[in-house]
Amino acid sequence: MKQKDNTLNSIQDIRNIMEKSTKFSSLSGLSFIAAGIVATISALFAAYTLDSNILTFNLYKPISIEQLYKLIGNGIITLILASVVAYIFTKIKAAKLKHSLNSVISRHLFLHLAIPLLTGGIIVLSLIYHGNLVLVAPLLLISYGLGVVSASKFTHAEIFYLGIIHLVLGCIGLFALGNGLILWTLGFGLTHIIWGIYFYKKHD
């Protein structure tokens, strides 16, 4: 009986080592929650900047150069804050698990996430440059969704479905042009908060 228990423990240890070497398990549900809160506040500020609200906001409405600069600044600040809080909570969890954020698997995850995001970011910048704002929110959702789906194979499997949700919202946005802010709030805001709570309860 004792030998059987030792064998099972050895198998479990081997499994844990294999998972550690092939999966990045330091993602924290708190990262998603914090990023969702930041995105929601950002959406509220964007609506306030254009004297509107999230539900009635329409990007077909002409905006001034000053308002455009505020929106761009808001987007940059949102990206920085969301990245910082995600990094902090991930680093805290990695320290608890005694994992390194500079491992081969973490670099693969970051690369697969970054390529679609950077590509989408360049497309969005070109749209802003040409004054076509109605496609900005849908394409950001789609590029983020593609990045998450691509990176999901290096971490918890549930992350795949988070990416799919953003892809669906982005594709809806392509046919509901002008209503990107509500979809942004649902995707980057509400979805991240709900997903973060679920993820925190299951994995943290």
N, C-alpha and C positions, 0 to 999 in steps of 0.2 A: 504493500500500500504506500509506504514511504517512498519507494523507488518510483512508483507511478506519479506521485505528487511532484517529485523532483523533475521527472520527465516533462510534465505539464508546465512547470515553472520555467524550464529551459526553453520549451517551445514558445511560451509567452515572451520571454526575454528576447529570443531571436526575432519574433514578430515585431516587438517594440523597436528593436534596432533597425529592422528593415523599413518600418514606417518612418522612423526619424530620418533615414537616409534618402527616402523617396517622396516624403510629404512634408510641407511646411505647416506645422501645427501651432505656430505661435500667434496666429490671427486671433484677435480678441473681439468679442461681441461689443465691448465698450467702444471700440474703434468705429464700428458701424453706427452705433447710437450717436456718438459725438459728431461724426460726419453728417449724419442725417439732421441733427439739430442745427449745425452750421449752415447746411444747404437750405433749410426752411427759413432761417433768419435772413439769408441772402435773398431768397425769393420775395419775402415780405419787403425788404429794402428796395428791391428792383421795382416792385409794384408801386411803392411809395414814391420812388424817384419819378415815375411816369404818371403820378396822380391817378392811380387806378387801384384795383385790388386783384388778388390772384385769380378769382373766378371770372371776372369780366375783362381781365387784361387781354389785349389783342395787339400783336406785334405789327399788324398792318397800319396801325396808327402812326402818323409821322412823328418823329422825335427830333429834338434839337441836338446840336453838336455837344453841348454841355451835358445833356442827358445821356448821350452815347458814351461820353468819357466816364461818366459816373457808373454806367452799366459795366463798362470794361474794367474799371477799377474794382468794382464790386466782385466781378468774376475772378480777377486775379487774387484778391484778398481771400475769397472763398476757397479757391484752390490751395492757397498756402496754409490757411487755418485747418482745412480738412486734412491735408497731408500731414501737418504737424501733430494734430491730435491722434490721427491714426498711427503715426510712428511712435508716439509716446506710449500709448496703450499696448501696442504690439511689443515694444521693447520691454515694458514691465512684465508682460506675460512670458516673453522669451527668457527673461532673467529668472522667473519662477521655475520655468521648465529646464533651465540651464542649457538653452539653445542659443546658437549664434545667428545673428541677423546677416552675417556675411558668409553664409554657407553656399555651397554650389546650388542647392535646391532653391534657396531664397533668391539667388541671382537669376535663376531660370524663371521663377515666378514673376519677378520684377520686369524682366525683359519681355515676357509674353503679355504682360499687362501694359507696359509702356509703349510698345510699337503701335497698337491700334489707337491708343490715347494720343500719342504724338501726331500720328497721321490725321486723326480727327481734328486735333487742335489746329493744325496747319490749314485744313479745309475751312474750319470755322473762321480763322483769321482772314482768309481770302474772302469769305462771305461778308464779314464785317467791313473789309476794305472796299468792297463793291456795293455796300449799303443794303445787302440782302439779309435782314435779320430774322426773317420768318423760319429759316431752316436751321438756325443756330442751335436751339434747344433740342430738336429731334436728332440732329447729327451728333451732338454731345452725348445724348442718351445711347445712340447706336454704337458710337466708338467706345464708350465705357462698357457697354454690354458685351461687345466683341472682345475687349480686353479681359473682362472678368471670365467669360467662357473659356478663352484661351489659357488663362492662368489657373483655372480651376483644377486642372489635372495635376497640379503641383501642391494642392492643399486639400481641405475638406471637400467632399463631393458635393455638398449642398450649395457651395458657392456657384456651381454651374447654373443652378436655377435662378439665383440672384441676377446673373448676367442675362438669362433669357427674359426675365421680367423687364429689364431695361431695354432690351432689343424690341420687345413687343410695344412698350410705351413709345419708343423712338419711331417705330414704323407707323403707329397710330398718328403720331405727330406729323408725319409726312403727308397724311391725308386730312389733317385738321390744322392746317397752317394758320398761324397767328395765335394759337392757343398753347404755345410751348411752355409758358410759365406754369400752368397748372400741372402739365405732364412732368416738368422739371421737379415741382414740389412733391408730386406723387412718387417719382422715381428716386431722385437723389435725397429727398427728405423723408417722407413717410415710410417708403419701402425699406430704407436703410435703418430707420428706428425700429420698425417691427422685426426686421430680419436680425438686427443686433440683439434685441431682447431674446428672440428664439435661440440665436447662436450662443449667447451668454449662458442661458440656462442649460444648453446641451453640452457645451465644450469648455466653458470657463469655470 
